[in-house]
Amino acid sequence: MNGDRYVLDTNAVIALLRGHLGLQRFLRDATWVGISIISKLEFLVFPNLTDADEALFNRFLERVDVVDLTDGNVSLQRLVIKLRKDFALKLPDAIIVATALDAKANLLTDDQRLLRSGAPATKPIPAD
């Protein structure tokens, strides 16, 4: 998948940090990898998060871009609204999908409801 851009859903981040080999291989040649600020927040409030988990996540954050949702990013806001309306996505999911679309990237996720929604740019996590 040389030359591809990806946004990782929270469950993809967790899989990657747990050593998911298929995802590691898949992302190896990516030209850009990012996460939404929503995924960062979701990970950090995960129940039973250990200090080691948080340290690993912080090292991960040094290697990816975290895309913020700011008042000045009107294109991202418009995408969130459109996705929420067109696909009846939960607001966090709409923000994460919009982050991928705005970055001209594919969203890698294991969220079956999100994958079935028909939302654009959503792709399943590759097999391990």
Phi and psi restraints in degrees (value plus and minus 20) as a CYANA .aco file:
   2 ASN   PHI     -78.6   -38.6
   2 ASN   PSI     114.1   154.1
   3 GLY   PHI      68.7   108.7
   3 GLY   PSI     -14.5    25.5
   4 ASP   PHI    -112.6   -72.6
   4 ASP   PSI     137.1   177.1
   5 ARG   PHI    -137.2   -97.2
   5 ARG   PSI     118.0   158.0
   6 TYR   PHI    -158.2  -118.2
   6 TYR   PSI     122.9   162.9
   7 VAL   PHI    -130.4   -90.4
   7 VAL   PSI     115.8   155.8
   8 LEU   PHI    -120.9   -80.9
   8 LEU   PSI     108.4   148.4
   9 ASP   PHI     -90.4   -50.4
   9 ASP   PSI     143.9   183.9
  10 THR   PHI     -75.7   -35.7
  10 THR   PSI     -61.9   -21.9
  11 ASN   PHI     -87.3   -47.3
  11 ASN   PSI     -48.3    -8.3
  12 ALA   PHI     -91.9   -51.9
  12 ALA   PSI     -57.0   -17.0
  13 VAL   PHI     -81.5   -41.5
  13 VAL   PSI     -66.5   -26.5
  14 ILE   PHI     -80.8   -40.8
  14 ILE   PSI     -65.5   -25.5
  15 ALA   PHI     -80.8   -40.8
  15 ALA   PSI     -63.6   -23.6
  16 LEU   PHI     -83.0   -43.0
  16 LEU   PSI     -64.6   -24.6
  17 LEU   PHI     -90.3   -50.3
  17 LEU   PSI     -40.4    -0.4
  18 ARG   PHI    -106.4   -66.4
  18 ARG   PSI     -19.2    20.8
  19 GLY   PHI      74.2   114.2
  19 GLY   PSI       4.7    44.7
  20 HIS   PHI     -79.4   -39.4
  20 HIS   PSI      85.5   125.5
  21 LEU   PHI     -85.2   -45.2
  21 LEU   PSI     -59.6   -19.6
  22 GLY   PHI     -81.9   -41.9
  22 GLY   PSI     -61.4   -21.4
  23 LEU   PHI     -89.2   -49.2
  23 LEU   PSI     -59.4   -19.4
  24 GLN   PHI     -80.3   -40.3
  24 GLN   PSI     -67.1   -27.1
  25 ARG   PHI     -83.1   -43.1
  25 ARG   PSI     -61.7   -21.7
  26 PHE   PHI     -82.1   -42.1
  26 PHE   PSI     -59.2   -19.2
  27 LEU   PHI    -107.2   -67.2
  27 LEU   PSI     -30.0    10.0
  28 ARG   PHI     -71.9   -31.9
  28 ARG   PSI     -64.1   -24.1
  29 ASP   PHI    -122.0   -82.0
  29 ASP   PSI      -6.6    33.4
  30 ALA   PHI     -83.4   -43.4
  30 ALA   PSI     123.7   163.7
  31 THR   PHI    -103.9   -63.9
  31 THR   PSI     -40.7    -0.7
  32 TRP   PHI    -178.1  -138.1
  32 TRP   PSI     117.4   157.4
  33 VAL   PHI    -153.2  -113.2
  33 VAL   PSI     111.6   151.6
  34 GLY   PHI    -159.1  -119.1
  34 GLY   PSI     149.1   189.1
  35 ILE   PHI    -155.8  -115.8
  35 ILE   PSI     136.7   176.7
  36 SER   PHI     -99.2   -59.2
  36 SER   PSI     133.0   173.0
  37 ILE   PHI     -77.2   -37.2
  37 ILE   PSI     -48.1    -8.1
  38 ILE   PHI     -82.6   -42.6
  38 ILE   PSI     -64.3   -24.3
  39 SER   PHI     -85.1   -45.1
  39 SER   PSI     -57.9   -17.9
  40 LYS   PHI     -80.1   -40.1
  40 LYS   PSI     -67.6   -27.6
  41 LEU   PHI     -86.0   -46.0
  41 LEU   PSI     -62.2   -22.2
  42 GLU   PHI     -80.8   -40.8
  42 GLU   PSI     -61.0   -21.0
  43 PHE   PHI     -85.1   -45.1
  43 PHE   PSI     -64.8   -24.8
  44 LEU   PHI     -91.2   -51.2
  44 LEU   PSI     -36.2     3.8
  45 VAL   PHI    -123.0   -83.0
  45 VAL   PSI     -10.5    29.5
  46 PHE   PHI     -79.6   -39.6
  46 PHE   PSI     111.4   151.4
  47 PRO   PHI     -80.2   -40.2
  47 PRO   PSI     124.5   164.5
  48 ASN   PHI      44.6    84.6
  48 ASN   PSI       4.0    44.0
  49 LEU   PHI     -85.6   -45.6
  49 LEU   PSI     104.9   144.9
  50 THR   PHI    -110.7   -70.7
  50 THR   PSI     146.4   186.4
  51 ASP   PHI     -81.3   -41.3
  51 ASP   PSI     -57.5   -17.5
  52 ALA   PHI     -85.3   -45.3
  52 ALA   PSI     -60.4   -20.4
  53 ASP   PHI     -80.8   -40.8
  53 ASP   PSI     -65.4   -25.4
  54 GLU   PHI     -85.7   -45.7
  54 GLU   PSI     -59.2   -19.2
  55 ALA   PHI     -83.8   -43.8
  55 ALA   PSI     -63.3   -23.3
  56 LEU   PHI     -82.2   -42.2
  56 LEU   PSI     -62.9   -22.9
  57 PHE   PHI     -82.9   -42.9
  57 PHE   PSI     -61.1   -21.1
  58 ASN   PHI     -84.3   -44.3
  58 ASN   PSI     -55.9   -15.9
  59 ARG   PHI     -86.4   -46.4
  59 ARG   PSI     -59.6   -19.6
  60 PHE   PHI     -79.9   -39.9
  60 PHE   PSI     -63.4   -23.4
  61 LEU   PHI     -81.6   -41.6
  61 LEU   PSI     -45.3    -5.3
  62 GLU   PHI     -90.7   -50.7
  62 GLU   PSI     -36.5     3.5
  63 ARG   PHI    -127.3   -87.3
  63 ARG   PSI     -25.8    14.2
  64 VAL   PHI    -147.3  -107.3
  64 VAL   PSI     146.3   186.3
  65 ASP   PHI    -115.1   -75.1
  65 ASP   PSI     115.7   155.7
  66 VAL   PHI    -121.2   -81.2
  66 VAL   PSI      99.7   139.7
  67 VAL   PHI    -114.2   -74.2
  67 VAL   PSI      97.8   137.8
  68 ASP   PHI    -102.1   -62.1
  68 ASP   PSI     138.2   178.2
  69 LEU   PHI    -125.7   -85.7
  69 LEU   PSI      81.2   121.2
  70 THR   PHI    -130.5   -90.5
  70 THR   PSI     140.0   180.0
  71 ASP   PHI     -83.2   -43.2
  71 ASP   PSI     -48.4    -8.4
  72 GLY   PHI    -100.4   -60.4
  72 GLY   PSI     -32.6     7.4
  73 ASN   PHI    -110.0   -70.0
  73 ASN   PSI      56.5    96.5
  74 VAL   PHI     -86.0   -46.0
  74 VAL   PSI     -57.4   -17.4
  75 SER   PHI     -83.3   -43.3
  75 SER   PSI     -60.8   -20.8
  76 LEU   PHI     -85.0   -45.0
  76 LEU   PSI     -62.8   -22.8
  77 GLN   PHI     -80.9   -40.9
  77 GLN   PSI     -62.2   -22.2
  78 ARG   PHI     -83.5   -43.5
  78 ARG   PSI     -60.6   -20.6
  79 LEU   PHI     -84.1   -44.1
  79 LEU   PSI     -61.6   -21.6
  80 VAL   PHI     -78.8   -38.8
  80 VAL   PSI     -67.8   -27.8
  81 ILE   PHI     -82.1   -42.1
  81 ILE   PSI     -66.0   -26.0
  82 LYS   PHI     -82.5   -42.5
  82 LYS   PSI     -65.3   -25.3
  83 LEU   PHI     -84.7   -44.7
  83 LEU   PSI     -61.0   -21.0
  84 ARG   PHI     -80.8   -40.8
  84 ARG   PSI     -64.2   -24.2
  85 LYS   PHI     -93.7   -53.7
  85 LYS   PSI     -67.3   -27.3
  86 ASP   PHI     -94.0   -54.0
  86 ASP   PSI     -51.2   -11.2
  87 PHE   PHI    -139.9   -99.9
  87 PHE   PSI     -15.0    25.0
  88 ALA   PHI      32.4    72.4
  88 ALA   PSI      19.6    59.6
  89 LEU   PHI     -98.1   -58.1
  89 LEU   PSI     130.4   170.4
  90 LYS   PHI     -83.8   -43.8
  90 LYS   PSI     130.5   170.5
  91 LEU   PHI     -75.2   -35.2
  91 LEU   PSI     -66.7   -26.7
  92 PRO   PHI     -79.2   -39.2
  92 PRO   PSI     -60.7   -20.7
  93 ASP   PHI     -85.0   -45.0
  93 ASP   PSI     -61.0   -21.0
  94 ALA   PHI     -82.0   -42.0
  94 ALA   PSI     -59.7   -19.7
  95 ILE   PHI     -85.4   -45.4
  95 ILE   PSI     -62.6   -22.6
  96 ILE   PHI     -87.5   -47.5
  96 ILE   PSI     -64.0   -24.0
  97 VAL   PHI     -84.3   -44.3
  97 VAL   PSI     -63.3   -23.3
  98 ALA   PHI     -81.9   -41.9
  98 ALA   PSI     -56.0   -16.0
  99 THR   PHI     -79.4   -39.4
  99 THR   PSI     -64.5   -24.5
 100 ALA   PHI     -84.1   -44.1
 100 ALA   PSI     -68.2   -28.2
 101 LEU   PHI     -81.4   -41.4
 101 LEU   PSI     -64.2   -24.2
 102 ASP   PHI     -84.6   -44.6
 102 ASP   PSI     -50.9   -10.9
 103 ALA   PHI    -107.8   -67.8
 103 ALA   PSI     -16.7    23.3
 104 LYS   PHI      34.5    74.5
 104 LYS   PSI      29.2    69.2
 105 ALA   PHI    -150.0  -110.0
 105 ALA   PSI     145.8   185.8
 106 ASN   PHI    -114.7   -74.7
 106 ASN   PSI     125.0   165.0
 107 LEU   PHI    -114.6   -74.6
 107 LEU   PSI     101.3   141.3
 108 LEU   PHI    -115.3   -75.3
 108 LEU   PSI     103.4   143.4
 109 THR   PHI    -166.9  -126.9
 109 THR   PSI     138.3   178.3
 110 ASP   PHI    -133.6   -93.6
 110 ASP   PSI     -11.6    28.4
 111 ASP   PHI     -96.7   -56.7
 111 ASP   PSI      82.7   122.7
 112 GLN   PHI     -83.5   -43.5
 112 GLN   PSI     -56.1   -16.1
 113 ARG   PHI     -84.1   -44.1
 113 ARG   PSI     -62.4   -22.4
 114 LEU   PHI     -86.1   -46.1
 114 LEU   PSI     -62.3   -22.3
 115 LEU   PHI     -83.2   -43.2
 115 LEU   PSI     -57.6   -17.6
 116 ARG   PHI     -95.8   -55.8
 116 ARG   PSI     -35.7     4.3
 117 SER   PHI     -85.9   -45.9
 117 SER   PSI     -42.0    -2.0
 118 GLY   PHI      64.0   104.0
 118 GLY   PSI     -14.2    25.8
 119 ALA   PHI     -80.1   -40.1
 119 ALA   PSI     118.2   158.2
 120 PRO   PHI     -85.8   -45.8
 120 PRO   PSI     134.3   174.3
 121 ALA   PHI      50.5    90.5
 121 ALA   PSI     -15.1    24.9
 122 THR   PHI    -107.3   -67.3
 122 THR   PSI     109.6   149.6
 123 LYS   PHI    -151.2  -111.2
 123 LYS   PSI     124.3   164.3
 124 PRO   PHI     -91.8   -51.8
 124 PRO   PSI     129.9   169.9
 125 ILE   PHI     -79.4   -39.4
 125 ILE   PSI     114.4   154.4
 126 PRO   PHI     -85.0   -45.0
 126 PRO   PSI     135.8   175.8
 127 ALA   PHI     -81.8   -41.8
 127 ALA   PSI     129.3   169.3
